[in-house]
């Protein structure tokens, strides 16, 4: 099968789920990227890239085409020339940009929603106005949580087109070091953005230090709120206990997980209604054998069972988050049991192999 994967970004570090689509789906992959309406393509899974606009046909007729019309025509020519069987659009807005091309060429369209594209007010007030048409044209719509499934039904997606497929974890990278007591170290990993509320994580950890002054917090990632968080750590006078690691590759993240007692993330719904899908970092931490303390938010509730694989708190409840963190510090054996249950849950239900098979089945069915 010739599969066109359309994504806004080529190699955004936080989009490992899209990288895995390109790397693992058993098809001849044509990777189209750079904007919701792609401007570049790659036939070697992103190693090299070329401009789609260079493919525009030279003719007298084209002299009267607008730049947008030439762009659309170039994409169409690429898809026809390469005999694309199915188009997989990453994110709803990419689907809206590609849906008329798919319809004109009679190419099955599958759209994979991941998070903000299903919730954020600014997206819903712009691209979201086209979602009803997208839901009619697309053969299948994929979501990553039960919460997002319900949200897309509210937006008008026919339930018979919806498929809830939670991400998969690479168990060759994220492994559980069984029965090894960990350091009094907490880990958070993710972009420093409003919906992950890293300031709440820091404030909860400040409360932890009152009871356990030897505790440490490592924060992995980058983003618009990073400097604000660094400033907050200084203001709270806890710089000696908090380390910012910046962006790390998966193997480096896995090594840090192996040192830690638990993973913490305080995801919230933002003022713009932005929301998580199912955070991949939480699932990677679970696979690594870490107990998780997180919020009752979006798809997080699909993968964490309170009291069995971790602890769940209400959004913005910093005090209860701190209490659970202190409990894990005081009961490391319980932390180990929670982490072991978390690891077994991921291995049984959400490996990369299971996820890829489920996704591929939807794509194959779209071609039929």
C-alpha positions as CSV (number, residue, x, y, z in Angstrom):
1,X,0.0,0.0,0.0
2,X,1.1,3.6,-0.7
3,X,0.3,5.6,2.3
4,X,0.5,9.4,2.5
5,X,1.0,10.7,6.1
6,X,0.3,14.4,6.4
7,X,1.7,16.2,9.4
8,X,2.3,19.8,10.4
9,X,5.8,19.2,11.5
10,X,8.7,17.1,10.3
11,X,10.5,16.2,13.5
12,X,9.0,18.0,16.5
13,X,10.5,16.2,19.5
14,X,7.3,15.9,21.4
15,X,5.5,14.1,18.5
16,X,7.1,10.6,18.8
17,X,3.7,9.1,18.1
18,X,3.8,10.5,14.6
19,X,7.4,9.5,14.1
20,X,6.3,6.0,15.0
21,X,3.6,6.0,12.4
22,X,6.2,6.9,9.7
23,X,8.7,4.4,11.0
24,X,6.5,1.4,11.7
25,X,3.3,1.3,9.6
26,X,3.8,-1.5,7.0
27,X,3.3,0.5,3.9
28,X,5.3,2.6,1.4
29,X,5.3,5.9,3.3
30,X,5.0,9.2,1.6
31,X,5.6,11.8,4.3
32,X,4.0,15.2,3.6
33,X,4.7,18.0,6.1
34,X,5.3,21.7,6.8
35,X,1.9,23.2,7.6
36,X,-1.6,21.9,7.8
37,X,-1.5,22.0,4.0
38,X,1.9,20.5,3.4
39,X,4.6,22.2,1.5
40,X,7.3,19.5,1.5
41,X,7.5,15.8,1.1
42,X,9.9,12.9,1.9
43,X,10.1,9.4,0.5
44,X,12.7,8.2,2.9
45,X,10.8,8.8,6.2
46,X,12.1,12.3,6.7
47,X,15.8,11.9,6.1
48,X,15.7,14.1,3.1
49,X,12.9,16.5,2.0
50,X,11.8,18.3,-1.2
51,X,9.4,21.1,-2.0
52,X,6.0,20.0,-3.2
53,X,5.7,23.4,-5.0
54,X,8.6,22.4,-7.2
55,X,6.3,19.9,-8.8
56,X,4.0,22.5,-10.3
57,X,3.2,21.9,-13.9
58,X,4.5,24.4,-16.4
59,X,1.8,25.5,-18.7
60,X,0.1,28.6,-20.1
61,X,-3.0,27.8,-18.1
62,X,-1.0,27.9,-14.8
63,X,-0.1,31.5,-15.4
64,X,-3.6,32.4,-14.3
65,X,-3.6,30.3,-11.2
66,X,-3.2,31.8,-7.7
67,X,-0.4,30.6,-5.5
68,X,-3.0,28.6,-3.4
69,X,-4.4,26.9,-6.5
70,X,-0.8,26.0,-7.6
71,X,-0.1,24.6,-4.2
72,X,-3.3,22.4,-4.3
73,X,-2.5,21.2,-7.8
74,X,1.0,20.3,-6.9
75,X,-0.3,18.1,-4.0
76,X,-2.8,16.5,-6.2
77,X,-0.2,15.7,-8.9
78,X,2.1,14.2,-6.2
79,X,-0.7,11.9,-4.9
80,X,-1.7,10.8,-8.4
81,X,1.8,10.2,-9.6
82,X,2.7,8.1,-6.6
83,X,-0.6,6.2,-6.7
84,X,-1.5,7.0,-3.1
85,X,-4.0,4.5,-1.7
86,X,-4.9,6.1,1.6
87,X,-4.2,9.5,3.2
88,X,-3.6,9.6,7.0
89,X,-3.8,13.2,8.3
90,X,-2.3,13.9,11.7
91,X,-4.5,16.4,13.5
92,X,-8.0,17.6,12.5
93,X,-6.9,20.9,10.8
94,X,-4.7,18.9,8.4
95,X,-7.7,16.8,7.6
96,X,-9.8,19.9,6.8
97,X,-7.0,21.2,4.4
98,X,-6.7,17.8,2.6
99,X,-10.3,16.7,2.6
100,X,-11.3,18.2,-0.7
101,X,-8.2,16.9,-2.5
102,X,-9.0,13.4,-1.1
103,X,-12.6,13.7,-2.3
104,X,-11.7,14.9,-5.8
105,X,-9.2,12.1,-6.2
106,X,-11.4,9.5,-4.5
107,X,-8.6,8.6,-2.1
108,X,-9.8,7.3,1.3
109,X,-9.0,9.8,4.1
110,X,-8.3,8.8,7.7
111,X,-7.9,11.6,10.3
112,X,-6.0,11.1,13.6
113,X,-7.0,13.6,16.3
114,X,-4.4,14.0,19.1
115,X,-5.5,16.7,21.6
116,X,-5.8,20.4,21.1
117,X,-7.4,19.9,17.7
118,X,-10.5,18.4,19.4
119,X,-10.8,21.0,22.2
120,X,-9.1,24.4,21.9
121,X,-11.6,27.2,21.3
122,X,-9.5,29.0,18.7
123,X,-9.1,25.8,16.6
124,X,-12.8,25.0,16.9
125,X,-13.8,28.6,15.9
126,X,-11.6,28.4,12.8
127,X,-10.8,24.9,11.4
128,X,-13.6,23.4,13.6
129,X,-16.2,25.1,11.4
130,X,-15.2,22.6,8.7
131,X,-15.3,19.5,11.0
132,X,-18.8,18.5,10.1
133,X,-17.8,18.3,6.4
134,X,-14.6,16.5,7.4
135,X,-16.6,13.9,9.3
136,X,-18.7,13.2,6.2
137,X,-15.7,13.0,3.8
138,X,-13.3,11.0,6.0
139,X,-13.6,7.2,6.1
140,X,-12.4,7.0,9.7
141,X,-11.6,9.3,12.6
142,X,-9.2,8.2,15.2
143,X,-9.0,9.5,18.8
144,X,-6.7,8.7,21.7
145,X,-9.0,8.7,24.7
146,X,-12.6,8.0,25.7
147,X,-13.0,11.7,26.7
148,X,-12.0,12.8,23.1
149,X,-14.3,10.1,21.7
150,X,-17.2,11.8,23.5
151,X,-16.0,15.3,22.5
152,X,-16.0,14.4,18.8
153,X,-19.5,13.0,19.0
154,X,-20.5,16.3,20.5
155,X,-18.9,18.0,17.5
156,X,-21.0,15.9,15.2
157,X,-18.8,13.0,14.2
158,X,-20.9,9.8,13.4
159,X,-20.0,7.2,16.0
160,X,-19.6,4.5,13.3
161,X,-16.6,6.4,12.0
162,X,-14.9,6.8,15.4
163,X,-12.1,4.6,16.6
164,X,-10.5,5.1,20.0
165,X,-6.9,3.8,19.9
166,X,-4.6,4.8,22.8
167,X,-0.9,5.3,22.0
168,X,1.6,2.4,22.3
169,X,4.9,2.4,24.2
170,X,8.3,1.1,22.9
171,X,9.1,-1.5,25.5
172,X,12.6,-2.0,24.1
173,X,13.4,1.5,25.5
174,X,11.1,1.9,28.5
175,X,11.7,-1.1,30.8
176,X,10.9,-1.8,34.5
177,X,13.8,-2.4,36.8
178,X,11.9,-4.9,39.0
179,X,12.2,-4.8,42.8
180,X,14.8,-2.1,42.9
181,X,14.2,0.6,45.5
182,X,14.5,4.0,43.9
183,X,15.9,7.3,45.1
184,X,13.6,10.0,46.7
185,X,13.3,11.5,43.2
186,X,10.3,12.6,41.3
187,X,10.2,13.1,37.5
188,X,8.1,15.1,35.3
189,X,8.4,15.1,31.5
190,X,6.6,17.2,28.9
191,X,6.3,20.5,27.2
192,X,6.2,23.5,29.5
193,X,2.8,24.7,28.4
194,X,-0.4,25.8,30.2
195,X,-2.3,22.5,29.9
196,X,0.5,20.6,31.7
197,X,0.6,23.2,34.4
198,X,4.3,22.7,35.4
199,X,3.9,25.5,38.0
200,X,1.4,23.3,39.9
201,X,4.0,20.5,39.9
202,X,6.6,22.8,41.4
203,X,4.2,24.2,44.0
204,X,3.2,20.7,45.1
205,X,6.9,19.7,45.3
206,X,7.6,22.8,47.5
207,X,5.0,21.3,50.0
208,X,6.7,17.9,49.8
209,X,10.1,19.5,50.8
210,X,8.6,20.7,54.1
211,X,8.2,17.0,55.1
212,X,11.0,15.4,53.1
213,X,13.8,18.0,52.6
214,X,16.0,15.3,50.8
215,X,13.5,14.9,48.0
216,X,14.5,15.9,44.4
217,X,12.5,16.8,41.3
218,X,13.8,16.5,37.8
219,X,11.8,18.3,35.1
220,X,12.4,17.3,31.5
221,X,11.3,19.3,28.4
222,X,11.2,22.8,26.9
223,X,8.4,25.3,26.1
224,X,7.0,28.7,26.6
225,X,6.7,28.4,30.4
226,X,10.2,27.1,31.1
227,X,11.7,30.4,32.1
228,X,8.6,31.2,34.3
229,X,9.1,27.9,36.0
230,X,12.8,28.5,36.6
231,X,11.9,31.9,38.1
232,X,9.3,30.2,40.3
233,X,11.8,27.7,41.6
234,X,14.1,30.5,42.6
235,X,11.3,32.5,44.3
236,X,10.4,29.5,46.3
237,X,14.0,29.0,47.3
238,X,14.1,25.3,46.2
239,X,16.8,25.6,43.4
240,X,19.0,23.1,45.2
241,X,16.2,20.4,44.9
242,X,14.9,21.0,41.4
243,X,16.8,20.3,38.2
244,X,15.7,21.3,34.7
245,X,17.1,18.9,32.1
246,X,15.7,20.4,28.9
247,X,14.9,18.3,25.9
248,X,16.1,14.7,26.2
249,X,16.0,11.8,23.7
250,X,13.9,8.7,24.7
251,X,16.9,6.7,25.9
252,X,18.0,9.5,28.2
253,X,14.5,9.8,29.5
254,X,14.3,6.1,30.2
255,X,17.6,6.2,32.1
256,X,16.2,9.0,34.3
257,X,13.0,7.1,34.9
258,X,15.1,4.1,36.2
259,X,16.4,6.4,39.0
260,X,13.1,7.8,40.1
261,X,10.5,6.9,42.7
262,X,7.5,8.3,40.8
263,X,6.3,10.3,37.9
264,X,4.1,13.5,38.4
265,X,2.1,15.5,36.0
266,X,-0.6,18.1,36.8
267,X,-2.5,18.4,33.6
268,X,-5.4,20.9,33.5
269,X,-8.0,22.2,31.1
270,X,-6.8,25.7,30.1
271,X,-8.8,28.9,29.7
272,X,-8.9,28.2,25.9
273,X,-10.3,24.7,26.7
274,X,-7.0,23.1,25.5
275,X,-6.8,19.5,26.8
276,X,-4.5,16.5,26.7
277,X,-5.2,13.4,24.6
278,X,-3.6,10.6,26.5
279,X,-0.1,11.8,27.5
280,X,2.5,9.5,26.1
281,X,5.1,10.5,28.8
282,X,2.8,9.1,31.5
283,X,2.5,5.8,29.7
284,X,6.2,5.6,29.2
285,X,6.8,6.2,32.9
286,X,4.3,3.5,33.8
287,X,6.0,1.1,31.4
288,X,9.2,1.9,33.2
289,X,7.7,0.8,36.5
290,X,6.9,4.2,38.0
291,X,4.0,5.0,40.2
292,X,2.2,8.0,38.8
293,X,0.5,11.0,40.6
294,X,-1.6,12.9,38.1
295,X,-4.9,14.6,37.6
296,X,-8.3,13.3,36.6
297,X,-7.9,14.9,33.2
298,X,-8.9,13.7,29.7
299,X,-7.3,10.3,28.7
300,X,-5.2,10.1,31.9
301,X,-8.1,8.4,33.6
302,X,-8.1,5.7,30.9
303,X,-4.6,4.5,31.8
304,X,-4.3,5.1,35.6
305,X,-6.4,3.3,38.2
306,X,-6.4,5.2,41.4
307,X,-4.7,3.3,44.2
308,X,-3.6,0.5,41.8
309,X,-1.2,2.0,39.3
310,X,-1.0,5.4,40.8
311,X,-2.9,8.2,42.4
312,X,-5.5,10.5,40.8
313,X,-6.3,14.0,42.0
314,X,-8.6,16.8,41.0
315,X,-7.2,19.5,38.7
316,X,-5.6,22.3,40.7
317,X,-5.6,20.4,43.9
318,X,-1.9,21.0,44.7
319,X,-2.2,20.0,48.4
320,X,-3.6,16.5,47.7
321,X,-0.9,16.0,45.0
322,X,1.8,16.8,47.6
323,X,0.2,14.4,50.1
324,X,0.4,11.5,47.7
325,X,4.0,12.3,46.8
326,X,4.9,12.4,50.5
327,X,3.1,9.0,51.0
328,X,5.2,7.5,48.3
329,X,8.4,8.8,49.8
330,X,7.4,7.3,53.2
331,X,6.2,4.0,51.6
332,X,8.7,3.1,48.9
333,X,7.6,-0.5,48.8
334,X,4.1,0.6,48.0
335,X,5.5,2.8,45.2
336,X,7.2,-0.3,43.8
337,X,4.0,-2.2,43.8
338,X,2.1,0.6,42.1
339,X,4.9,0.9,39.5
340,X,4.9,-2.9,38.9
341,X,1.1,-2.9,38.3
342,X,1.5,0.1,36.0
343,X,4.2,-1.6,34.0
344,X,2.1,-4.8,33.6
345,X,-0.9,-2.8,32.5
346,X,1.0,-1.1,29.7
347,X,2.7,-4.3,28.5
348,X,-0.6,-6.1,28.4
349,X,-2.6,-3.4,26.7
350,X,-0.5,-0.6,25.2
351,X,2.7,-1.7,23.5
352,X,3.8,-0.1,20.3
353,X,3.1,-3.3,18.5
354,X,-0.5,-3.5,19.8
355,X,-1.1,0.2,18.9
356,X,0.4,-0.1,15.4
357,X,-1.7,-3.2,14.6
358,X,-4.9,-1.4,15.7
359,X,-4.0,1.7,13.6
360,X,-3.1,-0.4,10.6
361,X,-6.3,-2.3,10.7
362,X,-8.3,1.0,10.5
363,X,-6.1,2.2,7.5
364,X,-6.5,-1.2,5.7
365,X,-10.3,-1.1,6.2
366,X,-10.4,2.5,4.8
367,X,-8.9,1.2,1.5
368,X,-11.5,-1.5,1.1
